[in-house]
Amino acid sequence: MCLLAKGALETNNSSQDIRDQYNQVLQQIVNLQNRMAELEQEINSQLGDVKKEIIQRCDHNSEHLRTFIEKEHELFLARLQQNSAREELSVMSKQQEDQIQRIAALEQTNQQQMALLSTQQREFEQMKQQYTLLNEQRANDRRQSHLNTELLQHQLEEAKAENQKQIEQQQTIIEEQLEKEKTSLWNRFFSKNTPSANNKPTGAVEQANSQTNLESQQPLPPAEDKKQSNEPPRERPSRPTREKRPLDPHQYRTWDSDDVYYWLSEAENGKWQDWASVLYRNQISGDMLDDLNGQDLVQLGIETLGARKKLLQMIKSLQVSLLFAIFFFLSTIKKKK
């Protein structure tokens, strides 16, 4: 924009200089024309006077004829000078016309540049207005974004507080459950190690005996055939028929009798497979292991003292591993807090 304005200013200055020069030349031409008209009138008047005088003198003397010829020669030279001046005047007139054309071209160029400058000025004003509106829009967007960020941060803090509250409540519930479980395990552990006052069967053996008594008290179904009623009852097989699945010692209370058989049959390279069959035939599951004691094992058929001690020690190892798992979980929760 500045360059266009500067160019337009320079064009105006050059146009003004040309106008000044044109006016000066025009004034000189007018002065020369006036001067030539005056000279022509003087020459014509002098020539008339000279002719009259020559005619008068030529009548009296021949010398006047020579003088007349000289005067005619001078008059011819004056006319040549007059023609030369007229040619110069014509050249100056042509130059004047050229300058007039140049002035017209410069004025047209100046008008075009002024029109272009006006158009660019309007475009600049429009761009300025657009830039102002864009800045206002950006400022509004920044304010809206800041408000949205604050709102999201507030919602996030509320959600985090609510989530933390729920986690603390869940942790409190889990700790209470684990504390109850730990207390129950310790009570079972100490109740097993406390000697009993009598030798009555307890725990798993009582469950097995009560189940046997219930089965004996139930009436037999009516015999469909005499041959079938005379057959002896089938015994429970000595080992399970399903395949072994992965066993977790920390979840031994969820084991069924098949899992207990596989756990005990693989202990010490299969040396306990016979006793595993004994427990399997009596349907001892994982939740019944905590209630077994020495007297129960004797009633189940494990009469060897070393075998009974070893089996009770293996059950205590399961209980201890579960206690360690609970302690580790509690310590992890406390570290997170």
VENSULUR-V51225 format. One record per residue. N is the residue number from 0. RES is the residue in one small letter. OMEGA is omega in whole degrees, -180 to 180 (999 if undefined). Layout:
n: <N N>
res: <RES RES>
omega: <OMEGA OMEGA>
This chain:
n: <0 1 2 3 4 5 6 7 8 9 10 11 12 13 14 15 16 17 18 19 20 21 22 23 24 25 26 27 28 29 30 31 32 33 34 35 36 37 38 39 40 41 42 43 44 45 46 47 48 49 50 51 52 53 54 55 56 57 58 59 60 61 62 63 64 65 66 67 68 69 70 71 72 73 74 75 76 77 78 79 80 81 82 83 84 85 86 87 88 89 90 91 92 93 94 95 96 97 98 99 100 101 102 103 104 105 106 107 108 109 110 111 112 113 114 115 116 117 118 119 120 121 122 123 124 125 126 127 128 129 130 131 132 133 134 135 136 137 138 139 140 141 142 143 144 145 146 147 148 149 150 151 152 153 154 155 156 157 158 159 160 161 162 163 164 165 166 167 168 169 170 171 172 173 174 175 176 177 178 179 180 181 182 183 184 185 186 187 188 189 190 191 192 193 194 195 196 197 198 199 200 201 202 203 204 205 206 207 208 209 210 211 212 213 214 215 216 217 218 219 220 221 222 223 224 225 226 227 228 229 230 231 232 233 234 235 236 237 238 239 240 241 242 243 244 245 246 247 248 249 250 251 252 253 254 255 256 257 258 259 260 261 262 263 264 265 266 267 268 269 270 271 272 273 274 275 276 277 278 279 280 281 282 283 284 285 286 287 288 289 290 291 292 293 294 295 296 297 298 299 300 301 302 303 304 305 306 307 308 309 310 311 312 313 314 315 316 317 318 319 320 321 322 323 324 325 326 327 328 329 330 331 332 333 334 335 336>
res: <m c l l a k g a l e t n n s s q d i r d q y n q v l q q i v n l q n r m a e l e q e i n s q l g d v k k e i i q r c d h n s e h l r t f i e k e h e l f l a r l q q n s a r e e l s v m s k q q e d q i q r i a a l e q t n q q q m a l l s t q q r e f e q m k q q y t l l n e q r a n d r r q s h l n t e l l q h q l e e a k a e n q k q i e q q q t i i e e q l e k e k t s l w n r f f s k n t p s a n n k p t g a v e q a n s q t n l e s q q p l p p a e d k k q s n e p p r e r p s r p t r e k r p l d p h q y r t w d s d d v y y w l s e a e n g k w q d w a s v l y r n q i s g d m l d d l n g q d l v q l g i e t l g a r k k l l q m i k s l q v s l l f a i f f f l s t i k k k k>
omega: <180 -180 178 178 179 178 179 179 178 178 178 -180 180 177 179 177 180 177 179 178 180 179 178 180 179 178 178 179 179 179 179 179 178 -180 -180 178 179 180 -180 178 179 -179 -180 179 178 -180 178 179 -179 -180 179 -179 -180 -180 180 -177 -180 178 -177 -174 179 180 -180 178 178 179 178 -180 179 179 178 178 178 179 178 177 179 178 177 178 179 178 178 178 179 177 177 178 178 178 179 177 178 176 179 178 177 179 177 178 178 179 180 179 178 178 178 177 179 179 178 179 178 178 177 178 179 178 179 177 177 177 178 178 177 178 178 177 178 179 178 178 179 178 178 179 178 178 178 178 179 178 179 179 178 178 178 179 179 180 179 179 178 178 179 178 178 179 178 179 179 178 178 178 179 179 179 177 178 179 178 179 180 179 178 178 179 178 177 180 179 179 179 179 179 178 177 -179 -179 179 178 -178 178 -180 -179 -178 179 -177 179 179 -179 169 -173 -179 177 178 180 -180 -179 178 180 179 179 179 -180 -179 -180 180 179 178 180 -177 177 -177 180 -179 -179 -180 -180 -179 178 179 180 178 175 -179 -176 179 -178 -179 -179 -179 -180 175 180 -176 176 -178 -180 180 -174 180 177 -179 169 -176 177 180 178 179 -178 178 -176 -177 180 -180 178 174 173 180 -177 -177 179 -180 175 177 178 180 -179 180 179 175 177 178 -175 -179 178 -177 -178 -176 -179 172 -177 -180 178 -179 177 -180 177 178 177 -173 -179 -177 -180 179 180 179 -179 -180 178 178 178 178 178 178 175 180 180 178 177 178 178 178 179 179 180 179 178 178 177 179 180 177 178 178 999>
